[in-house]
Amino acid sequence: MSRPDLRRLRRPEKAEEKFLGPLETEVMARLWKRRSATVRDIVEDLARTRELAYTTVMTIMVRLHEKGLLERTREGKTYVYRPSHTRDEHRARLSRDLVRGLVAEFGDAALAAFSAELDTVDATHRAALRRLAQKDTRETR
């Protein structure tokens, strides 16, 4: 059985759906694209493909705000929501948290597994990953 190319695994479609529900994922995708929106804006966007109650979308957006994924500011009688982080920043933070959790839980076994996976990646890609990891380390200090 052949191993998948890690470059293709880097940005799987709907990767967020593994950690967010399907509707949360759709709402976040629209907010990342729009950069800011009201609940009404998102309801109207979603209405192109499915019909959802305003209160359903509002509940999802409030939950995303409570999870720290959305910021909101009051403008008149309504809230305007903005993503707290870009999609790439979100994925980087999520990846970092998952890796830290795996290492905390499984220690050397997790590190050995990561090392074994890196051995399957070509040298150019490994070098790019090293640069990315160094950049991430500098940004989180």
N, C-alpha and C positions, 0 to 999 in steps of 0.2 A: 504494500500500500504506500503510495507516495505522500510526502508531507506537503501541506499547503504552503504557498509562498507567503511569508509573513508580511510582505508589502501589501498584499491584498487584504490581509486581516487587520491592517492598521486602522482603516476607517470603514468598517462594515456599515452598510445601510441600516439605519434605525438602531444603531448601537445603544442609544439611550433607552430604547424600549426594554432592554434587559434589566434596567434599574428604575425606570419610570413606567407607569401604565401607558397603554396605547393612546388614550386621550391626552394625558400629560405630555407625551411625546409630540403629538400633533400640535398642541398649544405652544410648546417650546419652539418647535420648528418654525411656526408662524411668527413668533416673537423674535427669534434670531434673525429672520428675514426682514421683518418690519422695523426692528430696533425698539419700537414702543407702540403700545396699543391699549385701547380700553377693552373691557369685556365685550361691549357691543361690536367693536371692530373684529374681534376674534370670532364671535358668533356669526357675523356676516361672512367672514372668510370660510369658516367651516361649513356654512350653509350651501356652498357650491358643491360639496360632496356628500354631506349628510345633514340631517336636521337634528339640532340639539336645543334643549331649553336654555334660555339665558342663565337661569339659576344653576344649571349643571356646569356650564363653562365658568361661571363666577366661582363656584365651589372649587373647581380645579385650579383656577388662578390664585385663589386665596391659599390653597394648600401648597402650591408652588412657591408662593411668597413665604409661607411659614417654614418651608424647607430651605429657604435661602437662595432659591434659584431665580426669583423675581424680586425686583425692587418696585416700590410704588410710591407715587406722589398724588396728592389730592389736587384736582383741578376743578374748581366749582363743586358740583355734587358728585363727581365721579372720580375714580382712580385711574391714573395712567400707569401701566406696568411696563417695565423694562427688564431685560435679562440682566442678572447680576454679573454674569461672565459671558464671554463669547462661547460659541459651541466648542471651539478648539480648547479654550481655557477649561471649560466644563469637563471635556474628555480627559484632559491632562490631570486635573484635580481628582477625578474619579479613578483614573488609572493609578495615580500615586497612592490614593487611599486603599485601593484593592491590593496593590503590591505590598504596601506596608502591613495590611491585615494578614495577607498570606504568610509573609515573613514572620510576623509576630506569632501566628498560629502554628506554622510548620517549620520555622527556623531554617536550618541548613538544607533540609529536603526541598523547600521552596527555592532557595538560592541555587541549589544544584540543578533543579529543573529549568530555571531561567537560563543558567549557564549552558545547559545542554541545548536549549532552543537557540541561543545565540550562535552556537557552533554550527547550526544549519544555515545560517545567513551568510551571504557572500561578504567579502572583506569591505567593499565600498559601502554597502548598506550598514554594516557594523560600525564603520567609522562615522557615518551620518547619525546613527543612533547614539553613539558616544557623545557627539557634539550636542545633540538634543538633550541628553541626560545632564550634561554639564551646564547647559543653559537653564534647564529646569531647576537644578540645584542652586544656581546663583540667584534665580528669581524667588525661591522660597525662603531664602535667608533673611 
